[in-house]
Amino acid sequence: PVPAVAAAGEESPAEGGPPDHSYSLSSGTTSEELLRKLNEQRDIIALLEVKMKEMKGSIRRLRLAEAQLREEIREKDRLLHAASAGTRKRHGL
């Protein structure tokens, strides 16, 4: 059977080809390189967490705005309905 990586047309580091991804490690990776890559990944995770919090805040604000708009639409619908009912009564409809 052909390994999944080879089937996808990519060489694995063990076969002497380039790493699949920027975060892949070769067999000769030093502890300093490992530590640098780990710190890079931690930085990325921290940035993603900040972005997630920002997005949650945006979603919360959008939901509040949506609720306010829905309430405005309901109020305008009530006013239109009341106005049209008053017009029908005056014209005997």
Contact map, one row per residue, 1 for C-alpha under 8 A:
111000000000000000000000000000000000000000000000000000000000000000000000000000000000000000000
111101100000000000000000000000000000000000000000000000000000000000000000000000000000000000000
111111100000000000000000000000000000000000000000000000000000000000000000000000000000000000000
011111110000000000000000000000000000000000000000000000000000000000000000000000000000000000000
001111111111000000000000000000000000000000000000000000000000000000000000000000000000000000000
011111111111000000000000000000000000000000000000000000000000000000000000000000000000000000000
011111111100000000000000000000000000000000000000000000000000000000000000000000000000000000000
000111111100000000000000000000000000000000000000000000000000000000000000000000000000000000000
000011111110000000000000000000000000000000000000000000000000000000000000000000000000000000000
000011111111000000010000000000000000000000000000000000000000000000000000000000000000000000000
000011001111101111110000000000000000000000000000000000000000000000000000000000000000000000000
000011000111111111110000000000000000000000000000000000000000000000000000000000000000000000000
000000000011111111110000111000000000000000000000000000000000000000000000000000000000000000000
000000000001111110000000011000000000000000000000000000000000000000000000000000000000000000000
000000000011111110000000000000000000000000000000000000000000000000000000000000000000000000000
000000000011111111000000000000000000000000000000000000000000000000000000000000000000000000000
000000000011111111100000000000000000000000000000000000000000000000000000000000000000000000000
000000000011100111110000000000000000000000000000000000000000000000000000000000000000000000000
000000000011100011111101110000000000000000000000000000000000000000000000000000000000000000000
000000000111100001111101000000000000000000000000000000000000000000000000000000000000000000000
000000000000000000111111000000000000000000000000000000000000000000000000000000000000000000000
000000000000000000111111000000000000000000000000000000000000000000000000000000000000000000000
000000000000000000001111100000000000100000000000000000000000000000000000000000000000000000000
000000000000000000111111110000000000000000000000000000000000000000000000000000000000000000000
000000000000100000100011111010000000000000000000000000000000000000000000000000000000000000000
000000000000110000100001111110000000000000000000000000000000000000000000000000000000000000000
000000000000110000000000111110000000000000000000000000000000000000000000000000000000000000000
000000000000000000000000011111000000000000000000000000000000000000000000000000000000000000000
000000000000000000000000111111101100000000000000000000000000000000000000000000000000000000000
000000000000000000000000000111111100000000000000000000000000000000000000000000000000000000000
000000000000000000000000000011111110000000000000000000000000000000000000000000000000000000000
000000000000000000000000000001111111000000000000000000000000000000000000000000000000000000000
000000000000000000000000000011111111100000000000000000000000000000000000000000000000000000000
000000000000000000000000000011111111110000000000000000000000000000000000000000000000000000000
000000000000000000000000000000111111111000000000000000000000000000000000000000000000000000000
000000000000000000000000000000011111111100000000000000000000000000000000000000000000000000000
000000000000000000000010000000001111111110000000000000000000000000000000000000000000000000000
000000000000000000000000000000000111111111000000000000000000000000000000000000000000000000000
000000000000000000000000000000000011111111100000000000000000000000000000000000000000000000000
000000000000000000000000000000000001111111110000000000000000000000000000000000000000000000000
000000000000000000000000000000000000111111111000000000000000000000000000000000000000000000000
000000000000000000000000000000000000011111111100000000000000000000000000000000000000000000000
000000000000000000000000000000000000001111111110000000000000000000000000000000000000000000000
000000000000000000000000000000000000000111111111000000000000000000000000000000000000000000000
000000000000000000000000000000000000000011111111100000000000000000000000000000000000000000000
000000000000000000000000000000000000000001111111110000000000000000000000000000000000000000000
000000000000000000000000000000000000000000111111111000000000000000000000000000000000000000000
000000000000000000000000000000000000000000011111111100000000000000000000000000000000000000000
000000000000000000000000000000000000000000001111111110000000000000000000000000000000000000000
000000000000000000000000000000000000000000000111111111000000000000000000000000000000000000000
000000000000000000000000000000000000000000000011111111100000000000000000000000000000000000000
000000000000000000000000000000000000000000000001111111110000000000000000000000000000000000000
000000000000000000000000000000000000000000000000111111111000000000000000000000000000000000000
000000000000000000000000000000000000000000000000011111111100000000000000000000000000000000000
000000000000000000000000000000000000000000000000001111111110000000000000000000000000000000000
000000000000000000000000000000000000000000000000000111111111000000000000000000000000000000000
000000000000000000000000000000000000000000000000000011111111100000000000000000000000000000000
000000000000000000000000000000000000000000000000000001111111110000000000000000000000000000000
000000000000000000000000000000000000000000000000000000111111111000000000000000000000000000000
000000000000000000000000000000000000000000000000000000011111111100000000000000000000000000000
000000000000000000000000000000000000000000000000000000001111111110000000000000000000000000000
000000000000000000000000000000000000000000000000000000000111111111000000000000000000000000000
000000000000000000000000000000000000000000000000000000000011111111100000000000000000000000000
000000000000000000000000000000000000000000000000000000000001111111110000000000000000000000000
000000000000000000000000000000000000000000000000000000000000111111111000000000000000000000000
000000000000000000000000000000000000000000000000000000000000011111111100000000000000000000000
000000000000000000000000000000000000000000000000000000000000001111111110000000000000000000000
000000000000000000000000000000000000000000000000000000000000000111111111000000000000000000000
000000000000000000000000000000000000000000000000000000000000000011111111100000000000000000000
000000000000000000000000000000000000000000000000000000000000000001111111110000000000000000000
000000000000000000000000000000000000000000000000000000000000000000111111111000000000000000000
000000000000000000000000000000000000000000000000000000000000000000011111111100000000000000000
000000000000000000000000000000000000000000000000000000000000000000001111111110000000000000000
000000000000000000000000000000000000000000000000000000000000000000000111111111000000000000000
000000000000000000000000000000000000000000000000000000000000000000000011111111100000000000000
000000000000000000000000000000000000000000000000000000000000000000000001111111110000000000000
000000000000000000000000000000000000000000000000000000000000000000000000111111111000000000000
000000000000000000000000000000000000000000000000000000000000000000000000011111111100000000000
000000000000000000000000000000000000000000000000000000000000000000000000001111111110000000000
000000000000000000000000000000000000000000000000000000000000000000000000000111111111000000000
000000000000000000000000000000000000000000000000000000000000000000000000000011111111100000000
000000000000000000000000000000000000000000000000000000000000000000000000000001111111110000000
000000000000000000000000000000000000000000000000000000000000000000000000000000111111111000000
000000000000000000000000000000000000000000000000000000000000000000000000000000011111111100000
000000000000000000000000000000000000000000000000000000000000000000000000000000001111111110000
000000000000000000000000000000000000000000000000000000000000000000000000000000000111111111000
000000000000000000000000000000000000000000000000000000000000000000000000000000000011111111100
000000000000000000000000000000000000000000000000000000000000000000000000000000000001111111111
000000000000000000000000000000000000000000000000000000000000000000000000000000000000111111111
000000000000000000000000000000000000000000000000000000000000000000000000000000000000011111111
000000000000000000000000000000000000000000000000000000000000000000000000000000000000001111111
000000000000000000000000000000000000000000000000000000000000000000000000000000000000000111111
000000000000000000000000000000000000000000000000000000000000000000000000000000000000000111111
